[in-house]
Amino acid sequence: MDGMTFGSTVRKLVVIGNGMAGARAVEEVLARGGAEQFSITMFGDEPYGNYNRILLSNILSGQQDHSEIYINPLDWYKENSIRLHSGARVTHIDRAARVVTADNGVQEEYDILLIATGSRAFIPPMEGVWAEGGRLRPGIFAFRGIDDCNAIVAEAARSKRAAVIGGGLLGLEAARGLLNHGCEVHVIHLGQHLMDMQLDTAGGAMLRRAMEGMGVQVHLGKMTTTVLLEGEKVAGLRFKDGTELACDMVVVSAGIRPNAEIGSRAGLTVERAIVVDNTMRSPDDPHIYAVGECVQHRGKVYGLVAPLWDQAKVFADQVTGANTGAEYLGSKLATKLKVMGVELASMGITEPASDADEVIQFSEPKRGTYKKLIVRDGRLVGGILMGDISKAAYLMQAFDRDSRLPDERLELLFDLGAPPQKVTLDEMPVDAQVCNCNGVSKGAIGACVADGARSGSAVMKATRAGMGCGSCKGLVNELVEWFCGGEAEEDPSIHYYVPAIPLAKPELVAKIREQGLRSVSAVFAALAPQGEDAASKPPLASLLATIWAGEYEDERDARFINDRVHANIQKDGTFSVVPEMAGGVCTPAELMRIAQVAVKYQVPLVKLTGGQRIDLVGIAKADLPGVWQDLDMPAGTAWGKSYRTCKSCIGTEFCRFGLGDSMGLATRIERRFRGIDSPAKMKLATAGCPRNCSEAMVKDVGLVAIGDDKWEIYVGGAAGAHIRKGDLLCVVEGEDAAMQISGRFMQYYREHAKWKERTYSFVPRIGLERIRAIVVDDADGTAEALDQAMLASVEAAYDPWKEAVKPRTANQFADVVQAEMVGGGDD
Amino acid sequence: MTEAILKHRVGLLDAVPRGEGRVFEVAGQRLAVFRTHGDQVFATQEHCPHLGGPLADGLIDRGTVICPLHDRTYDLRSGAGVNTECQVRTYPASVGADGAIVVEVGQD
């Protein structure tokens, strides 16, 4: 019956291993209509859905969060009717009965069994590395899974000096991650140069210099023999040459070993890994297949992700009958990667095998650029690109396809009169891999466009191309454009002010005015096709406050928690409290009250802010009203998308260089604009002279005294995640004019900026000339209206900390509501 | 052994403003209870499973809550993550004739 009844009977496919290999193989089976042929069961010994192991280093370095590296969420299993036994390790395969048994007692019958158990970290023999029970000693870690990452991150926070054993790709990634956690990091490598699988001596030396430049210390030719202990704690490492290194944590990344034991126990042929034939099947059992890092094919065991994509396809073609002629013929290894910011591409061999091999080499150590190609019979058999990898795509393709190289060898290393990109896209073969992280080919992107996707974001969502390390996003977008024949669509929603309402800000403002919509609820009812939307609420509340000033109906549920309780929420759910300190000045009495509050409420942290104020951090919500009353100072509005504060220097008061009263002006600004809502926060500063001690040139609005009562006004500056020197809008005479022009600019910004668009984006987007024409020269005749609108907002502003004695909503400051019962108790 | 579901009257509807959430203590555990503009009530676990954010402080609409710390969003009915792998536990909640919020909490 076998093979003759596809589709008429449902067979049982059991997959051991829920990592990238197992999941990918199942995806390929499903893509070939496998859901109709198979009932699918998967076993995974980690208690998670499947995730992209390549990105673990980003978790370690804190660049990505756990939830971002999942390939398939748990819903995927449900949607595809896959039964997942997570946290269950298969310990036994009964080939005669065709049943697998897991360590938790679960048994499953199979018609087809796929072994995709992957590999584990190799721990070289070292004295002191193991604790009792076969576990690594505390302070020593492998770097392989999510749990390892979590444990390393936790330990790194306590550690001063970390040693990484192994200077291969993963070891260097681990070193990078540790560096981000503030440890001193040492890499111990057995070989004579770093990454000896991918680099030659010269490349390895250059990488070492780059790494040391970033603060990682590299020790080559060192074999670790002993982990030194102080009691139970790791104290250092001893090497074969007798030298020692002190350290308080150790990460071992010395290669991987295939998880092939399950194959041996089942009596399958296992050499270095589970042996398979060209159909990915075990030669010993027609019902058992294997893919991924647990597999040995034609004598080779692969530790990279790329071969897996091909293996999974062949497996799926075979078991679904989609293409019973499909064969896996081995992979040529080429990788493109980024190690600690150094871009690197490597393929094939790293050194010439004989004198007949031609070596083409370029080296510019000062710039960290190194290129080396090995050519045999006119074809590329090896290559290393470092620093400048612009030719990588072309060379990797030539290597992979074994195509004939041009006679002009220089063209291989450099773009000479660069050929246009279009030619490359046209010439790129359909099966060329675009996204290496998720194994997406040019053809797959084309198919997705043919299915109706018309934007880069839609294609990325559907194929997951670009969702790994992200380095191919540009290429994916270009290909989508190319496949669409220039008819790629921009997602129209990027122009909406809020996601729930299909209108850009100017049209939305016009509708709100026209229809007199004064509350967020009213806006949803009138303009949002799908009604209320949580994420749209705060931007609408801010906009309504700008449009209607005092006549806006303030629905607190539309506000972010900070604006409901007038404090800034912290990671543990407590809040920070910043009282107003105009001009960075407070009286001794105020300072004493702040200290008394800090003592009375046991405030965990008293911190000076970047805005020249005092921050009381870690206050429970229920304590906020009491804190405000005891402080008896106005709110410092340090929590919202609003005017925040105005820094200043000493100015003319005491400074011998002062040209203008920067403290006085800062105080006037603070008293006027405090509490004004805006699309994003507005941070201001005044400087008493161009020495700019208060950093006024990198503020949303900065005022710099230049003498003779003149002030320069800078706008669009920033010195946060983005750094931009403000543009000089104009020079005005007198503090009154400075206040007026600053206010008019802020009002124009409030009315025209997108939600969360800081002035450093807004000013370049609108253009300084245009802003100057409106705000300074009144070219549109709108200056009066802008001034009036700002005045209305100023007059409508109030001190929200007054709500301490008169809460606006029920249980506004309650950490837990005390249940007030009417009638009986629990039913 | 079957799981006993107990209905608890946790407080009056007016204890929670429309469109917001509050924390209540029910049978020894804390829950986040939400009230929509349409006066429907929902109950979820107190903290976001991502990094422990207080869900009751989140923005809501008629079907979802957004954690105030990192914008993880959950379906108020099912607890399923909308933009996250995480999910939250939800509890059946309703408003009784006397205006009290009733939450069903299972007991082992």
Interface residues (C-beta under 8 A of the other chain):
Chain A: G49 D65 H66 S67 Y70 P73 L74 D75 S521 G531 E532 D533 A534 A535 K537 P538 E555 R556 D557 A558 F560 I561 R564 I569 K571 D572 G573 T809 A810 N811 A814 D815 V816 V817 A819 E820 M821 V822 G823 G824 G825 D826 D827
Chain B: L6 K7 H8 R9 V10 G11 L12 D14 A15 V16 P17 R18 G19 E20 R22 V23 F24 E25 R30 H37 H50 L51 G52 G53 P54 D57 G58 L59 I60 D61 R62 T64 V65 I66 P68 L69 D71 R72 T73 A80 G81 T84 E85 C86 D98 G99 A100 V102
